[in-house]
């Protein structure tokens, strides 16, 4: 069947009152030829697919509106074409593989940018709109490691951790998806306009809501099931007990996805949600990306080499022999200048000169007491 005609029938089903994503998915799974759904006799026997009489009656009544629905679908396609929006259904190859397997997948997705089949290996990162310096530092370091393995990141483009996820992914040359609680032609929050455009260039902005849909509060819990469902696992970085990220976490658990949480200061309200998820055993405590790799290695095998890429630098940076020698002995843990000199067999004065150039290049950070660590 022609793709447009097939999707037109799916659109018809979405216009039937009482038929939600779950029932439509059941029909799709059971009916081999969707053309049969345009046959009145076939529709009358749909009870064999688990539909009750009320649902069958609603389909029959909607069939009487077929011409109207067909015209609405044509208008929708024209609107998408005019705005540069792609429209795909759950039966299209481009549709994210992981998302097809959740309980109530969106029948249609709208997106701007490009979807990549490797999104089945993606990771979702969400958190508070008001992160601490610690939360931002953890987010930056995790993204830096994730991008080394060309893993797509997913978030919701909200202020705070969500926007940081997208921004740091782009900074480190990665690809990212933003899942919106509005139409993909609506930038929310509005001051993320530049970020929105960069995401489209290096990934995709995605929504199940038709173009023009405003970012109403009721849309975001529905959006959150896509955030968790599209990826292998969800990482929570700072959230309150009742934060929006907790909703995403609940969806991840219901969808049998891996759930990770970054532990935080026990007296900080913004960390209570993560600490609670860890305490109850709902989320795995992580202190670095290696903890995520160890849990997902069986899923990532074949996509990435699990041998860690050590000391990978941005392509535009070149180090001298001495700079590289010093950089190799420094990691995320603070190390004293005396220990650096001992490990490199260089004088303290030589170490200090090269440490200064590494700091100028943004690779290391000096701490009080002549301690140094990688700049995360």
Phi, psi and omega per residue, in radians:
X1 nan 2.469 3.087
X2 -1.010 2.418 -3.069
X3 -1.020 -0.770 -3.121
X4 -1.110 -0.734 3.139
X5 -1.165 -0.718 3.125
X6 -1.086 -0.800 -3.132
X7 -1.203 -0.455 3.069
X8 -1.131 -0.696 3.110
X9 -1.169 -0.679 3.081
X10 -1.115 -0.698 3.092
X11 -1.081 -0.695 3.070
X12 -0.980 -0.778 3.139
X13 -1.112 -0.647 -3.141
X14 -1.196 -0.314 3.141
X15 -1.578 -0.048 3.141
X16 -1.460 2.127 3.097
X17 -1.033 2.509 3.139
X18 1.345 -0.172 3.091
X19 -1.632 1.797 3.087
X20 -1.628 -3.020 -3.106
X21 -1.027 -0.674 -3.070
X22 -1.124 -0.853 -3.115
X23 -1.187 -0.677 3.119
X24 -1.127 -0.723 3.108
X25 -1.064 -0.680 3.125
X26 -1.119 -0.739 3.102
X27 -1.084 -0.798 -3.137
X28 -1.027 -0.737 -3.110
X29 -1.195 -0.520 -3.024
X30 -1.688 -0.580 -3.071
X31 -1.583 2.020 -3.063
X32 -1.274 -0.588 -3.127
X33 -2.140 1.884 -3.082
X34 -1.147 -0.347 3.075
X35 -1.024 -0.473 3.134
X36 -1.076 -0.402 -3.118
X37 -1.247 -0.154 3.065
X38 -1.662 0.054 -3.134
X39 -1.751 2.090 -3.086
X40 -1.038 -0.683 3.141
X41 -1.153 -0.684 3.128
X42 -1.140 -0.756 -3.123
X43 -1.056 -0.658 -3.121
X44 -1.132 -0.327 -3.137
X45 -1.815 0.242 -3.079
X46 -1.145 -0.182 3.124
X47 -1.075 -0.368 3.105
X48 -1.193 -0.255 3.098
X49 -1.763 0.318 3.041
X50 1.524 0.180 3.114
X51 -1.579 2.444 3.118
X52 -1.438 3.012 -3.066
X53 -1.093 -0.612 -3.137
X54 -1.117 -0.746 3.121
X55 -1.138 -0.717 3.116
X56 -1.081 -0.739 3.137
X57 -1.114 -0.687 3.128
X58 -1.119 -0.677 3.094
X59 -1.108 -0.787 -3.138
X60 -1.076 -0.721 3.124
X61 -1.155 -0.663 3.129
X62 -1.224 -0.518 3.102
X63 -1.059 -0.530 3.106
X64 -1.206 -0.317 3.101
X65 -1.751 0.314 -3.020
X66 -0.932 -0.814 -3.101
X67 -1.065 -0.734 3.123
X68 -1.111 -0.784 -3.140
X69 -1.137 -0.696 3.121
X70 -1.064 -0.730 3.119
X71 -1.169 -0.708 3.108
X72 -1.093 -0.669 3.120
X73 -1.141 -0.733 3.118
X74 -1.089 -0.711 3.111
X75 -1.123 -0.702 3.119
X76 -1.078 -0.774 3.129
X77 -1.094 -0.702 3.117
X78 -1.120 -0.726 3.130
X79 -1.092 -0.757 3.141
X80 -1.119 -0.743 -3.141
X81 -1.120 -0.739 -3.130
X82 -1.097 -0.644 -3.077
X83 -1.658 0.072 3.132
X84 1.204 0.596 -3.109
X85 -1.830 2.327 3.061
X86 -1.571 2.427 3.097
X87 -2.124 2.127 3.121
X88 -2.269 2.707 3.091
X89 -1.895 2.991 -3.134
X90 -1.112 -0.277 3.122
X91 -1.621 -0.054 -3.136
X92 -1.507 2.605 -3.096
X93 -1.105 -0.535 -3.075
X94 -1.272 -0.312 -3.080
X95 -1.065 2.245 -3.102
X96 -0.927 2.237 -3.018
X97 -1.074 -0.784 -3.109
X98 -1.092 -0.619 -3.064
X99 -1.196 -0.492 3.131
X100 -1.083 -0.413 -2.964
X101 -1.746 0.128 3.075
X102 -1.462 2.991 -3.035
X103 -1.093 -0.762 -3.090
X104 -2.282 1.188 -3.105
X105 -1.161 2.550 3.051
X106 -1.064 2.365 3.110
X107 -1.236 -0.614 3.091
X108 -2.166 2.561 2.998
X109 -2.212 2.443 3.027
X110 -1.916 2.458 3.104
X111 -2.680 2.684 2.998
X112 -2.111 2.370 -3.077
X113 1.947 -2.473 -3.107
X114 -2.421 2.282 3.020
X115 -1.569 2.603 -3.087
X116 -2.206 2.303 3.124
X117 -0.966 -0.396 3.139
X118 -1.295 0.019 3.085
X119 -1.164 -0.175 3.054
X120 -1.222 -0.182 3.066
X121 -1.872 0.209 -3.027
X122 -1.284 2.884 3.093
X123 -2.245 2.371 3.118
X124 -1.686 2.356 3.120
X125 -2.237 2.114 3.132
X126 -2.409 2.854 3.132
X127 3.116 -2.896 -3.047
X128 -1.133 2.682 3.023
X129 -1.368 -0.204 -3.094
X130 -2.255 1.217 -3.067
X131 -1.284 2.703 3.028
X132 -1.433 3.010 3.061
X133 -1.060 -0.636 3.089
X134 -1.086 -0.805 -3.140
X135 -1.077 -0.728 3.118
X136 -1.148 -0.705 3.133
X137 -1.092 -0.756 3.116
X138 -1.116 -0.767 3.132
X139 -1.032 -0.814 -3.113
X140 -1.075 -0.781 -3.112
X141 -1.171 -0.732 3.117
X142 -1.087 -0.784 3.140
X143 -1.094 -0.704 3.124
X144 -1.006 -0.751 3.132
X145 -1.249 -0.743 -3.136
X146 -1.036 -0.720 -3.103
X147 -1.189 -0.445 3.075
X148 -1.076 -0.477 -3.096
X149 -1.787 0.180 3.105
X150 0.999 0.578 3.088
X151 -1.523 2.276 3.127
X152 -1.246 2.383 3.047
X153 -1.749 2.656 -3.120
X154 -2.308 2.362 3.039
X155 -2.726 -3.003 -2.980
X156 -1.922 0.144 3.083
X157 1.058 0.294 3.048
X158 -1.300 2.953 3.058
X159 -1.116 2.761 3.076
X160 1.519 -2.362 -3.048
X161 -1.013 -0.709 -3.126
X162 -0.997 -0.913 -3.126
X163 -1.129 -0.644 3.094
X164 -1.093 -0.700 3.109
X165 -0.977 -0.881 3.138
X166 -1.124 -0.807 -3.053
X167 -1.109 -0.798 -3.126
X168 -1.224 -0.588 3.071
X169 -1.065 -0.788 3.117
X170 -1.155 -0.671 3.139
X171 -1.080 -0.646 -3.114
X172 -1.664 0.301 3.007
X173 1.368 0.352 -3.118
X174 -1.665 -3.123 3.112
X175 -1.988 2.481 -3.049
X176 -2.481 2.590 3.062
X177 -1.945 2.389 2.980
X178 -1.952 2.134 3.127
X179 -1.775 2.099 -2.998
X180 -1.767 2.731 3.019
X181 -1.750 0.470 3.127
X182 -2.546 -3.121 2.996
X183 -1.146 2.697 -3.092
X184 -1.243 -0.130 3.067
X185 -1.623 0.047 3.126
X186 -1.925 2.053 3.129
X187 -1.517 2.067 3.135
X188 -2.478 2.183 -0.047
X189 -1.213 2.695 -2.997
X190 -1.109 -0.478 -3.131
X191 -1.360 0.080 3.037
X192 -1.685 0.349 -3.078
X193 -0.982 -0.841 -3.124
X194 -1.150 -0.703 3.105
X195 -1.101 -0.764 3.100
X196 -0.941 -0.805 -3.103
X197 -1.186 -0.656 3.125
X198 -1.206 -0.633 3.099
X199 -1.084 -0.748 3.129
X200 -1.068 -0.610 3.134
X201 -1.271 -0.464 -3.032
X202 -2.241 0.623 -3.131
X203 2.793 -2.271 -3.096
X204 -2.756 2.609 2.944
X205 -1.848 2.203 -2.928
X206 -2.206 2.565 3.025
X207 -2.764 2.675 2.991
X208 -1.628 -0.104 -3.084
X209 -1.583 2.477 -3.111
X210 -1.076 2.660 3.083
X211 -0.921 2.465 3.140
X212 1.614 -0.173 -3.137
X213 -1.190 2.205 -3.138
X214 -1.310 2.727 -3.127
X215 -1.368 1.149 3.117
X216 -1.228 2.623 -3.071
X217 -0.987 -0.633 -3.078
X218 -1.202 -0.287 -3.100
X219 -1.327 -0.463 -2.957
X220 -1.268 -0.683 3.037
X221 -1.045 -0.662 3.083
X222 -1.135 -0.719 3.107
X223 -1.034 -0.639 -3.040
X224 -1.125 -0.496 3.124
X225 -1.208 -0.471 3.072
X226 -1.308 -0.704 3.099
X227 -0.932 -0.831 -3.109
X228 -1.388 -0.608 -3.030
X229 -1.304 -0.385 -3.040
X230 -1.433 -0.260 -3.002
X231 -2.050 3.066 3.082
X232 -1.306 -0.604 -3.077
X233 -2.807 2.836 -3.123
X234 -2.076 2.346 3.116
X235 -1.937 2.189 3.129
X236 -1.836 2.148 3.107
X237 -2.064 1.788 3.127
X238 1.088 1.944 3.035
X239 -2.697 2.592 3.081
X240 -1.359 3.030 -3.136
X241 -0.993 -0.675 -3.120
X242 -1.966 0.417 -3.133
X243 -1.194 2.757 3.134
X244 -1.044 -0.488 3.126
X245 -1.158 -0.424 3.085
X246 -1.144 -0.572 3.090
X247 -1.135 -0.765 3.093
X248 -1.075 -0.686 3.117
X249 -1.083 -0.747 3.131
X250 -1.098 -0.719 3.093
X251 -1.093 -0.736 -3.136
X252 -1.033 -0.749 3.129
X253 -1.142 -0.762 3.132
X254 -1.115 -0.553 -3.099
X255 -1.554 0.091 3.138
X256 1.075 0.683 3.053
X257 -1.727 2.717 3.070
X258 -1.210 2.456 3.128
X259 -2.194 2.213 -3.126
X260 -2.129 2.566 3.108
X261 -2.422 2.468 3.102
X262 -1.585 2.137 -3.140
X263 -1.174 2.636 -3.124
X264 -2.406 3.127 3.126
X265 -1.027 2.196 -2.968
X266 -1.173 -0.343 -3.135
X267 -1.685 -0.045 -3.116
X268 -1.538 2.210 -3.123
X269 -1.048 -0.634 -3.088
X270 -1.237 -0.183 3.120
X271 -1.824 -0.128 -3.029
X272 -1.095 -0.638 -3.123
X273 -1.140 -0.807 3.123
X274 -1.105 -0.825 -3.120
X275 -1.089 -0.621 3.121
X276 -1.189 -0.725 3.105
X277 -1.071 -0.700 3.128
X278 -1.206 -0.799 -3.094
X279 -1.049 -0.667 -3.116
X280 -1.454 -0.037 3.116
X281 1.379 0.211 -3.137
X282 -1.400 -0.525 -3.115
X283 -2.187 2.602 3.093
X284 -1.508 2.282 3.110
X285 -1.226 2.291 3.087
X286 -2.206 2.489 3.047
X287 -2.075 0.016 3.117
X288 -3.097 3.024 -3.062
X289 -1.182 -0.451 3.121
X290 -1.046 -0.578 3.112
X291 -1.126 -0.625 3.109
X292 -1.241 -0.768 3.130
X293 -1.042 -0.698 -3.104
X294 -1.129 -0.556 3.132
X295 -1.393 -0.580 -3.014
X296 -1.859 0.135 -3.063
X297 -0.989 -0.651 -3.119
X298 -1.205 -0.430 3.117
X299 -1.525 -0.533 -3.072
X300 -1.564 -0.220 -3.116
X301 -1.041 2.275 -3.094
X302 1.726 -0.398 3.094
X303 -1.674 -0.724 3.130
X304 -2.271 2.771 2.973
X305 -1.415 2.205 -3.085
X306 -1.452 0.028 3.015
X307 -1.351 2.040 -3.002
X308 -1.044 2.377 3.113
X309 -1.450 1.724 -3.004
X310 -1.448 2.403 3.012
X311 1.012 0.578 3.076
X312 -1.273 2.232 -3.096
X313 -1.950 2.752 2.998
X314 -0.971 2.481 -3.027
X315 -0.989 -0.577 -3.044
X316 -1.348 -0.164 -3.112
X317 -1.676 2.319 3.033
X318 -2.174 2.421 -3.120
X319 -1.963 2.567 3.013
X320 -1.264 2.976 -3.129
X321 -1.020 -0.761 -3.096
X322 -1.265 -0.663 3.093
X323 -1.071 -0.773 3.133
X324 -1.121 -0.688 -3.139
X325 -1.079 -0.725 3.139
X326 -1.285 -0.742 -3.121
X327 -1.050 -0.601 -3.104
X328 -1.158 -0.435 -3.092
X329 -1.692 0.014 3.141
X330 -1.874 2.334 3.057
X331 -2.251 -2.695 -3.072
X332 -1.345 -0.187 3.134
X333 -1.626 2.358 -3.136
X334 -0.985 2.383 3.123
X335 -2.325 2.404 -3.062
X336 -1.404 2.672 -3.128
X337 -1.006 -0.629 3.134
X338 -1.110 -0.695 3.134
X339 -1.202 -0.659 3.102
X340 -1.084 -0.802 3.128
X341 -1.080 -0.691 -3.140
X342 -1.152 -0.743 -3.094
X343 -1.274 -0.499 -3.081
X344 -1.733 -0.177 -3.078
X345 1.065 0.487 3.073
X346 -1.847 2.749 3.088
X347 -1.241 2.752 -3.137
X348 -1.086 -0.677 3.130
X349 -1.116 -0.710 3.091
X350 -1.142 -0.692 3.119
X351 -1.080 -0.773 -3.098
X352 -1.102 -0.705 3.118
X353 -1.075 -0.816 -3.097
X354 -1.303 -0.549 3.057
X355 -1.117 -0.628 3.122
X356 -1.128 -0.733 3.128
X357 -1.194 -0.630 3.082
X358 -1.135 -0.623 3.111
X359 -1.189 -0.692 3.095
X360 -1.088 -0.556 -3.130
X361 -1.435 -0.008 3.079
X362 1.354 0.349 -3.056
X363 -1.712 -0.473 3.132
X364 -2.322 2.906 3.126
X365 -2.335 2.335 3.105
X366 -1.542 2.346 3.138
X367 -1.937 2.848 3.107
X368 -0.975 2.543 3.091
X369 1.426 0.368 3.117
X370 1.102 0.663 2.994
X371 -1.785 2.643 -3.114
X372 -2.389 2.669 3.040
X373 -2.648 2.905 3.046
X374 -1.039 2.508 3.059
X375 -1.466 1.865 -3.082
X376 -1.475 nan nan
